[in-house]
């Protein structure tokens, strides 16, 4: 792999006076020269499972490694397929953690669950993909996950569970078929749990067989030290007395144990304008309303209508999408990205908002995934309304918006431009990592994917490019590459090679102090230090 150390520097691209440009450019080169990109190969197909049962690899068309996640300690969790196992298809999937030079097995398909009723059949609850699971790694190296189970006593009535791994042993969080906290009803279908650095979990479940049909439906529980506590449930009264909670959204969780979610209500005063609200719960005070449809929006001339998709940080802030279906202009829906600091709502971006793209003016059309960091910045993807730009990744706060990458923008290493964007992640320093499909490449269709890093000072940095020579073969990237970023600027991603091998890599941009003349070379390709996990140095 070339691993171009290619950088688009924001100072060098700004439209400033020549003197300011010159100063900014050379300062940027000094900054770049003090950074040394490195690539560590964490795991490869063909390596043995830590329990000695099989090797990493795929006997199907599916990828071997899935969804590597990195935490602040540099530990990496991932799911993987295995071949040559003693049980064949019964035990060919596992959840693992890389902790320095040590590879640990957290859970394995076919193993007995900790409560002894059944065994893991599949990690996650969906059957639509081979790797359906969403698992969460916290900064302590602990993992929470959901699993579908087999050979249980109750068959379809107890064949799902949520579990917690503390680095050594497994414990249940919640189980389909168990009594709901308080004893009224039975926990039914589960969603995958979320997990914070304090070891607390939150999970959304269905509820059946309650004493009142209005209490059937959905519930959100927070787990801690083996105890589930109800946060919200269908049928309970809204905290302001306006209606009852009905449908609950997937919750989010901060490191203080606050649970934030959207609820739809029945029997409200101003249906449909006040049917949706976002609440915070998790402590003994009950639910606190963050925002509700019908409430005055920023500017005071309009009221919120739909309020959905909350994300939180550890500053007590919440970001959400506010929709105004009555404000459509042509084919445009009126959606807005809002930041709530606990008392005030601030508009960060809105559909129909015009800004300058690489080939002229473009407008936001709709907003996709959002990520909220502990600096108060919201990272988000957006579809755009423009013949020259269809998508982009951005970040914003009360001070304004920054374009991280946009359709039509030339890639930093040359040969092509960004087209569409896949997974991305932001850290607390405002840095980002993202996957992109590319256009206008040569030769086409063989090098039209890439993984990129963004920094406010460095701009865009190329991490990996499909089609590059790497480890004696050629690099391939896919949607399963899944990028993850921590606050140290370390990036993990999965990769495939043309010869069939696969692996997980750890990329970082570390500070260094090279000789002064190397500042000039910073705008050129610089070799990357590539090593295996404390065992083998690759040439």
ROLO-65666 format. One record per residue (C-alpha): residue in three letters; x, y, z. Coordinates in steps of 0.25 Angstrom, whole numbers, padded with zeros to 4 digits, always signed. Last residue first. Layout:
ALAXYZ...
//
This chain:
UNK+0035-0019+0020UNK+0026-0024+0031UNK+0031-0024+0045UNK+0026-0036+0053UNK+0022-0039+0067UNK+0017-0026+0075UNK+0004-0026+0067UNK+0010-0025+0053UNK+0017-0013+0048UNK+0016-0003+0037UNK+0023+0011+0038UNK+0018+0019+0027UNK+0026+0024+0016UNK+0025+0039+0012UNK+0018+0043-0001UNK+0020+0058-0003UNK+0015+0071+0004UNK+0023+0067+0016UNK+0036+0067+0008UNK+0039+0082+0010UNK+0037+0080+0025UNK+0048+0069+0024UNK+0059+0079+0022UNK+0057+0083+0037UNK+0061+0068+0042UNK+0049+0061+0048UNK+0042+0063+0061UNK+0031+0054+0063UNK+0016+0054+0067UNK+0008+0042+0064UNK-0003+0041+0053UNK-0009+0027+0055UNK-0014+0015+0048UNK-0018+0002+0054UNK-0021-0009+0044UNK-0031-0021+0044UNK-0029-0032+0035UNK-0033-0040+0022UNK-0026-0050+0013UNK-0033-0053+0000UNK-0022-0050-0010UNK-0028-0037-0014UNK-0027-0032+0000UNK-0038-0029+0010UNK-0038-0018+0021UNK-0044-0015+0034UNK-0042-0001+0041UNK-0036+0005+0053UNK-0032+0019+0055UNK-0024+0026+0066UNK-0025+0041+0067UNK-0022+0040+0082UNK-0036+0044+0085UNK-0041+0031+0079UNK-0046+0027+0065UNK-0054+0016+0058UNK-0055+0012+0043UNK-0064+0001+0038UNK-0057-0007+0027UNK-0070-0015+0025UNK-0075-0005+0015UNK-0063-0010+0006UNK-0048-0008+0004UNK-0039-0015-0004UNK-0023-0014-0004UNK-0015-0021-0014UNK-0005-0032-0011UNK+0010-0034-0005UNK+0006-0027+0008UNK+0000-0015+0001UNK-0001-0010-0013UNK-0012+0001-0014UNK-0025-0003-0021UNK-0034+0003-0011UNK-0028+0015-0003UNK-0023+0016+0011UNK-0021+0027+0021UNK-0021+0039+0013UNK-0021+0052+0021UNK-0031+0063+0020UNK-0028+0076+0027UNK-0016+0077+0035UNK-0020+0089+0045UNK-0035+0085+0047UNK-0032+0070+0046UNK-0038+0060+0036UNK-0035+0045+0034UNK-0038+0038+0021UNK-0042+0024+0017UNK-0043+0021+0002UNK-0051+0015-0009UNK-0051+0016-0024UNK-0038+0009-0027UNK-0042-0002-0036UNK-0055+0003-0042UNK-0048+0014-0051UNK-0034+0013-0055UNK-0033+0025-0053UNK-0043+0032-0043UNK-0054+0042-0047UNK-0062+0037-0035UNK-0059+0033-0021UNK-0066+0025-0010UNK-0063+0030+0004UNK-0060+0024+0018UNK-0058+0034+0029UNK-0049+0038+0041UNK-0051+0051+0048UNK-0044+0061+0057UNK-0051+0071+0066UNK-0042+0068+0078UNK-0053+0061+0085UNK-0054+0050+0074UNK-0062+0048+0062UNK-0066+0036+0054UNK-0070+0032+0040UNK-0077+0021+0032UNK-0080+0023+0018UNK-0079+0035+0009UNK-0082+0037-0006UNK-0074+0044-0017UNK-0061+0049-0013UNK-0052+0053-0024UNK-0042+0045-0033UNK-0027+0043-0035UNK-0020+0052-0025UNK-0015+0049-0011UNK-0023+0059-0004UNK-0036+0055-0011UNK-0042+0066-0020UNK-0056+0071-0015UNK-0068+0067-0024UNK-0076+0061-0012UNK-0072+0068+0001UNK-0062+0066+0012UNK-0060+0072+0026UNK-0068+0084+0024UNK-0068+0093+0036UNK-0081+0100+0041UNK-0083+0112+0051UNK-0080+0117+0065UNK-0092+0110+0072UNK-0086+0097+0068UNK-0084+0090+0055UNK-0078+0078+0047UNK-0079+0073+0033UNK-0079+0061+0024UNK-0084+0062+0010UNK-0094+0057+0000UNK-0100+0060-0014UNK-0090+0071-0020UNK-0090+0076-0034UNK-0105+0076-0038UNK-0108+0081-0025UNK-0118+0078-0013UNK-0109+0071-0003UNK-0110+0059+0006UNK-0104+0061+0020UNK-0095+0054+0029UNK-0092+0059+0043UNK-0082+0063+0054UNK-0088+0072+0065UNK-0077+0079+0073UNK-0079+0082+0088UNK-0065+0079+0092UNK-0070+0066+0098UNK-0074+0060+0084UNK-0087+0058+0078UNK-0089+0049+0066UNK-0100+0050+0056UNK-0104+0040+0044UNK-0112+0046+0033UNK-0118+0060+0030UNK-0126+0065+0019UNK-0126+0074+0007UNK-0115+0084+0010UNK-0112+0094-0001UNK-0101+0096-0011UNK-0094+0108-0017UNK-0082+0106-0026UNK-0073+0096-0031UNK-0065+0092-0018UNK-0077+0095-0009UNK-0082+0109-0004UNK-0093+0109+0006UNK-0108+0110+0005UNK-0118+0105+0016UNK-0130+0098+0009UNK-0130+0088+0020UNK-0125+0094+0033UNK-0112+0095+0041UNK-0107+0098+0056UNK-0120+0104+0061UNK-0119+0107+0076UNK-0128+0102+0087UNK-0126+0108+0101UNK-0127+0102+0115UNK-0120+0089+0116UNK-0110+0092+0105UNK-0119+0088+0094UNK-0113+0087+0080UNK-0122+0086+0068UNK-0121+0081+0054UNK-0132+0085+0045UNK-0142+0079+0035UNK-0151+0086+0026UNK-0155+0076+0015UNK-0151+0081+0001UNK-0158+0076-0011UNK-0164+0089-0013UNK-0163+0097+0000UNK-0169+0088+0011UNK-0172+0096+0024UNK-0184+0088+0029UNK-0174+0076+0031UNK-0165+0084+0041UNK-0155+0074+0046UNK-0146+0076+0057UNK-0133+0067+0058UNK-0126+0065+0071UNK-0114+0070+0079UNK-0113+0068+0094UNK-0104+0075+0104UNK-0101+0071+0118UNK-0086+0072+0116UNK-0084+0057+0115UNK-0089+0057+0101UNK-0103+0053+0095UNK-0110+0049+0082UNK-0125+0050+0080UNK-0132+0045+0067UNK-0145+0052+0068UNK-0153+0065+0070UNK-0165+0066+0060UNK-0173+0080+0061UNK-0165+0091+0068UNK-0172+0104+0068UNK-0169+0116+0060UNK-0166+0131+0061UNK-0158+0130+0074UNK-0144+0131+0067UNK-0140+0117+0072UNK-0153+0108+0073UNK-0164+0110+0083UNK-0170+0097+0088UNK-0181+0091+0080UNK-0174+0078+0079UNK-0166+0075+0091UNK-0152+0078+0097UNK-0143+0073+0108UNK-0154+0068+0117UNK-0149+0062+0130UNK-0153+0048+0134UNK-0152+0042+0148UNK-0144+0050+0159UNK-0138+0037+0164UNK-0127+0037+0153UNK-0127+0031+0139UNK-0136+0040+0131UNK-0135+0050+0120UNK-0147+0053+0110UNK-0150+0056+0096UNK-0164+0059+0092UNK-0173+0055+0080UNK-0188+0057+0080UNK-0189+0072+0082UNK-0193+0076+0068UNK-0202+0064+0065UNK-0210+0066+0074UNK-0211+0078+0082UNK-0215+0074+0096UNK-0209+0060+0095UNK-0217+0047+0096UNK-0205+0038+0092UNK-0191+0041+0092UNK-0178+0038+0084UNK-0165+0037+0092UNK-0151+0041+0088UNK-0139+0036+0097UNK-0129+0041+0106UNK-0123+0032+0118UNK-0114+0039+0128UNK-0104+0030+0134UNK-0093+0040+0136UNK-0085+0034+0124UNK-0096+0037+0115UNK-0106+0028+0109UNK-0115+0028+0097UNK-0129+0021+0095UNK-0135+0014+0083UNK-0149+0021+0082UNK-0161+0019+0090UNK-0176+0018+0085UNK-0187+0021+0095UNK-0184+0031+0106UNK-0197+0037+0112UNK-0203+0050+0109UNK-0200+0065+0114UNK-0198+0063+0129UNK-0185+0070+0129UNK-0177+0058+0133UNK-0184+0050+0122UNK-0192+0039+0128UNK-0188+0024+0127UNK-0195+0016+0117UNK-0182+0011+0110UNK-0170+0010+0119UNK-0159+0019+0124UNK-0146+0018+0132UNK-0149+0005+0139UNK-0137-0001+0147UNK-0130-0014+0144UNK-0120-0019+0154UNK-0107-0027+0151UNK-0098-0017+0156UNK-0104-0006+0147UNK-0115-0008+0136UNK-0124+0003+0131UNK-0137+0000+0125UNK-0146+0005+0114UNK-0160+0000+0112UNK-0169-0003+0100UNK-0183-0008+0097UNK-0192-0014+0108UNK-0195-0004+0119UNK-0208+0001+0112UNK-0212-0014+0112UNK-0213-0014+0127UNK-0208-0025+0136UNK-0196-0027+0127UNK-0194-0040+0118UNK-0185-0034+0108UNK-0173-0023+0108UNK-0164-0020+0097UNK-0150-0016+0100UNK-0140-0004+0099UNK-0127-0005+0107UNK-0118+0003+0115UNK-0105-0001+0121UNK-0096+0004+0132UNK-0081+0000+0134UNK-0077+0014+0137UNK-0070+0016+0124UNK-0084+0014+0117UNK-0092+0003+0110UNK-0103+0002+0100UNK-0111-0011+0099UNK-0116-0017+0086UNK-0131-0017+0085UNK-0139-0028+0092UNK-0152-0035+0089UNK-0161-0039+0101UNK-0159-0035+0115UNK-0171-0040+0123UNK-0182-0032+0130UNK-0184-0025+0144UNK-0173-0030+0153UNK-0167-0017+0157UNK-0155-0019+0148UNK-0161-0027+0136UNK-0161-0042+0139UNK-0151-0050+0130UNK-0156-0056+0117UNK-0145-0049+0108UNK-0133-0047+0116UNK-0126-0035+0122UNK-0112-0031+0126UNK-0106-0045+0127UNK-0092-0047+0132UNK-0079-0051+0125UNK-0065-0053+0131UNK-0051-0048+0129UNK-0051-0034+0122UNK-0063-0030+0129UNK-0073-0036+0118UNK-0087-0031+0119UNK-0099-0038+0113UNK-0113-0036+0106UNK-0122-0048+0103UNK-0131-0054+0093UNK-0137-0068+0092UNK-0146-0067+0104UNK-0161-0069+0098UNK-0156-0075+0085UNK-0151-0088+0092UNK-0154-0087+0106UNK-0144-0096+0112UNK-0133-0091+0102UNK-0126-0099+0092UNK-0122-0086+0084UNK-0120-0072+0087UNK-0120-0059+0079UNK-0110-0049+0085UNK-0108-0035+0090UNK-0095-0028+0093UNK-0088-0021+0104UNK-0073-0020+0105UNK-0063-0016+0115UNK-0049-0011+0112UNK-0049+0000+0122UNK-0051+0011+0112UNK-0065+0005+0108UNK-0067-0005+0096UNK-0081-0006+0091UNK-0087-0017+0082UNK-0097-0015+0070UNK-0099-0029+0064UNK-0105-0032+0050UNK-0092-0039+0044UNK-0098-0049+0035UNK-0109-0039+0030UNK-0124-0039+0030UNK-0125-0049+0042UNK-0126-0038+0052UNK-0125-0040+0067UNK-0110-0038+0070UNK-0099-0048+0072UNK-0104-0061+0067UNK-0106-0075+0073UNK-0101-0073+0087UNK-0105-0084+0097UNK-0117-0088+0105UNK-0121-0087+0120UNK-0108-0087+0127UNK-0109-0073+0133UNK-0095-0070+0128UNK-0099-0074+0113UNK-0093-0087+0108UNK-0084-0086+0097UNK-0088-0089+0083UNK-0085-0076+0077UNK-0073-0070+0085UNK-0072-0059+0095UNK-0061-0050+0100UNK-0048-0056+0094UNK-0036-0049+0097UNK-0024-0045+0089UNK-0012-0040+0096UNK-0001-0032+0090UNK-0007-0019+0094UNK-0022-0022+0098UNK-0029-0028+0086UNK-0043-0032+0089UNK-0051-0042+0083UNK-0066-0046+0079UNK-0067-0060+0073UNK-0073-0067+0061UNK-0070-0082+0056UNK-0076-0090+0067UNK-0088-0097+0062UNK-0084-0096+0047UNK-0072-0105+0049UNK-0072-0110+0063UNK-0057-0113+0065UNK-0054-0101+0057UNK-0046-0101+0044UNK-0051-0087+0040UNK-0054-0075+0048UNK-0063-0062+0047UNK-0060-0050+0054UNK-0066-0039+0063UNK-0057-0027+0068UNK-0052-0020+0080UNK-0039-0012+0080UNK-0032-0006+0092UNK-0025+0007+0090UNK-0028+0012+0104UNK-0037+0022+0099UNK-0046+0011+0092UNK-0045+0005+0078UNK-0056-0002+0071UNK-0054-0012+0060UNK-0067-0015+0053UNK-0066-0028+0046UNK-0055-0037+0042UNK-0056-0050+0033UNK-0064-0043+0022UNK-0076-0051+0016UNK-0075-0059+0004UNK-0074-0072+0012UNK-0064-0081+0018UNK-0058-0068+0025UNK-0045-0067+0033UNK-0039-0066+0047UNK-0033-0079+0051UNK-0040-0091+0059UNK-0041-0095+0074UNK-0028-0091+0081UNK-0035-0082+0091UNK-0028-0070+0086UNK-0033-0072+0072UNK-0022-0076+0063UNK-0017-0066+0052UNK-0021-0070+0037UNK-0028-0057+0035UNK-0020-0045+0041UNK-0019-0037+0054UNK-0014-0024+0059UNK-0006-0019+0047UNK+0000-0006+0052UNK+0000+0006+0042UNK+0008+0019+0045UNK+0008+0033+0041UNK+0018+0042+0046UNK+0014+0057+0050UNK+0025+0068+0052UNK+0026+0070+0038UNK+0012+0073+0037UNK+0012+0084+0047UNK+0025+0090+0040UNK+0017+0090+0027UNK+0005+0097+0033UNK+0014+0108+0038UNK+0019+0109+0024UNK+0005+0110+0018UNK+0000+0120+0028UNK+0011+0129+0027UNK+0010+0129+0011UNK-0005+0130+0012UNK-0004+0142+0021UNK+0005+0149+0011UNK-0003+0145-0001UNK-0016+0151+0005UNK-0025+0140+0009UNK-0034+0130+0000UNK-0032+0118+0009UNK-0026+0105+0002UNK-0012+0106+0008UNK-0018+0109+0022UNK-0027+0097+0021UNK-0016+0087+0018UNK-0020+0076+0008UNK-0011+0065+0013UNK-0005+0053+0006UNK+0004+0043+0014UNK+0002+0033+0003UNK-0001+0020+0009UNK+0005+0014-0003UNK+0000+0000+0000
//
